[in-house]
Structure formats: C-alpha cells, structure tokens
Amino acid sequence: MRWQELRQERCPVARGLSVIGDRWTVLILRDCFQGVRRFDQFQERLGVTRHLLADRLRKLEEAGVLSRVQYQERPKRFEYRLTDAGRDLYPVLVSIIKWANDYAPSETSPSLRLLSRATGEPIKPLLIDENTGEAILPRGVIAAMD
C-alpha cells in the first residue's frame, strides 16, 4: 500500500496516519501547541529544511489541521494556526508524552511534565469514555467496523 493511499483506507488508524504519521508533522504539531506559529520559528526549532517544512505545513493545511493566516502585508507573511481539528489532536500528543515518559525516558535530560494551570500539580493523563466516565482499556473495548 502506498502512503498516499492510506487516506482512502477503511481503517481509521490508517487514515489518521495519512495526516499525522510523519515525525516532522508530529513535531510541528507539538510546536503549535507551544505557541509557535511562524515558518521561521518552526525552522529554527526543528532544524528541518525549508522545502520539507513547507511541504508538511501545506499538507496539514490541506488536511484542515492548520489554517494559514496573513499577518503582514509587505512583504506578505503568514502564520499557521491550529483549527478545531488540529486542537483535537492534543490528546494524541499528551498520550505520546505519557508513553515516552513511562517507556522511553531520556537518559540525558529530565522528562517533560504536564502541569495543571489551575493547581500547578502534575496531571495524570487517562483516556476515558465520555458516556460512562470509565477508563478506556484494551480489555474493555470491542472494535467494530460499521
């Protein structure tokens, strides 16, 4: 199966990966959630080539994850803002952070901790079912295709 064909797959995991399944894309999203919006800022933080960065930003815009908004007339300059679809990816990044802290900790630097803005206390991410409030765990879920 070709990478471009994933978007047409019946499987939602494959379709999701067609949008965010690239390491640079996920790191761009990480930076977006940290307030980065401008091309030069992304490039400086990521150390990625201009061509690759422009390609990933364009793909995220086409997928409806980012919107490109002009912030300067002369010369024309744009920034990239998360859309609702982009903001809805935040739990995915939180899950990656939790997993990496638990199973792939850095040996050279401290782990990133997520803190509650309200209390300053560390948060403990947990995926729950909105209907029941129960944790979503593999043993409690059946995956059924419509």
C-alpha positions in Angstrom: 0.0 0.0 0.0 1.3 3.4 -0.9 1.5 6.2 1.6 -0.9 8.4 -0.4 -3.5 5.6 -0.4 -3.8 5.5 3.4 -6.3 8.4 3.3 -8.7 6.1 1.4 -8.5 3.2 3.8 -11.5 2.0 5.7 -9.3 1.7 8.8 -9.3 4.9 10.9 -5.8 4.3 12.1 -4.5 4.2 8.6 -6.5 7.4 7.7 -5.2 9.2 10.8 -1.6 8.2 9.9 -2.1 9.6 6.5 -2.3 13.0 8.1 0.0 12.8 11.2 2.1 9.7 10.6 5.3 11.6 9.9 7.8 12.6 12.6 8.2 16.1 11.3 4.4 16.6 11.3 4.0 15.5 14.9 6.9 17.8 15.9 5.2 20.7 14.1 2.0 20.0 16.0 4.0 19.9 19.3 5.4 23.3 18.5 2.0 24.6 17.5 0.7 23.7 21.0 3.6 25.5 22.5 2.6 28.7 20.6 4.8 28.6 17.6 3.0 30.0 14.5 5.6 31.3 12.1 7.6 29.5 9.4 11.0 30.8 10.6 10.2 29.8 14.2 9.4 26.3 13.1 12.5 26.0 11.1 14.7 27.3 13.8 13.3 25.0 16.5 13.2 21.9 14.3 16.3 22.3 12.2 14.4 21.0 9.2 14.9 22.1 5.6 12.7 24.9 4.2 11.4 22.6 1.5 10.4 19.8 3.9 8.8 22.2 6.4 6.8 24.0 3.6 5.6 20.6 2.4 4.5 19.4 5.9 2.7 22.7 6.6 0.9 22.6 3.3 -0.2 19.0 4.0 -1.5 20.0 7.4 -3.3 22.9 5.9 -4.9 20.7 3.2 -6.0 18.2 5.9 -7.7 21.0 7.8 -5.4 20.7 10.8 -3.8 24.1 10.4 -5.0 27.4 8.8 -2.7 29.8 7.2 -3.4 33.4 8.2 -1.7 36.5 6.8 -0.2 38.7 9.5 1.8 41.2 7.3 1.0 42.9 4.0 4.5 43.9 2.7 6.1 41.6 2.3 3.2 39.1 2.6 3.8 36.9 5.7 1.7 34.2 7.1 1.4 32.2 10.3 -0.1 28.8 10.9 -2.9 28.4 13.5 -4.5 25.2 14.8 -8.0 24.6 13.6 -10.6 22.8 15.7 -9.4 19.6 14.0 -5.8 20.5 15.0 -6.7 21.3 18.6 -8.5 17.9 18.8 -5.1 16.2 18.3 -3.9 17.5 21.7 -4.8 14.2 23.5 -2.8 12.3 20.9 0.3 14.4 21.9 -0.4 14.0 25.6 -0.6 10.2 25.1 2.7 10.2 23.3 4.3 12.3 26.1 2.9 9.9 28.8 4.1 6.8 26.9 7.5 8.2 26.3 8.0 9.3 29.9 6.9 5.8 31.1 8.7 3.6 28.5 11.3 5.7 26.6 12.7 8.1 29.2 15.6 10.3 28.3 18.9 9.3 29.9 20.4 12.8 29.4 17.6 15.2 30.4 14.6 15.4 32.7 11.3 14.4 31.4 8.6 16.8 30.3 5.9 17.1 32.9 2.4 18.3 32.2 1.0 20.5 35.0 -2.5 21.8 35.7 -2.8 25.5 35.0 -5.3 25.7 37.8 -3.4 23.9 40.6 0.2 23.6 39.3 0.0 19.9 40.1 1.2 17.3 37.7 -1.6 15.8 35.6 -2.0 12.1 35.1 -3.4 11.5 31.6 -6.2 9.0 31.3 -8.4 8.2 28.3 -12.0 7.9 29.4 -15.3 7.1 27.9 -17.4 10.3 27.9 -20.6 8.3 28.3 -19.6 6.2 31.4 -16.5 8.1 32.8 -14.7 4.7 32.8 -11.1 4.3 31.6 -10.8 3.0 28.0 -8.6 -0.1 28.2 -8.0 -2.8 25.5 -9.7 -5.5 27.5 -12.9 -3.4 27.8 -13.3 -2.4 24.2 -14.5 -4.2 21.1 -13.5 -2.6 17.7 -16.4 -2.9 15.3 -16.5 -1.6 11.7 -19.7 0.0 10.5 
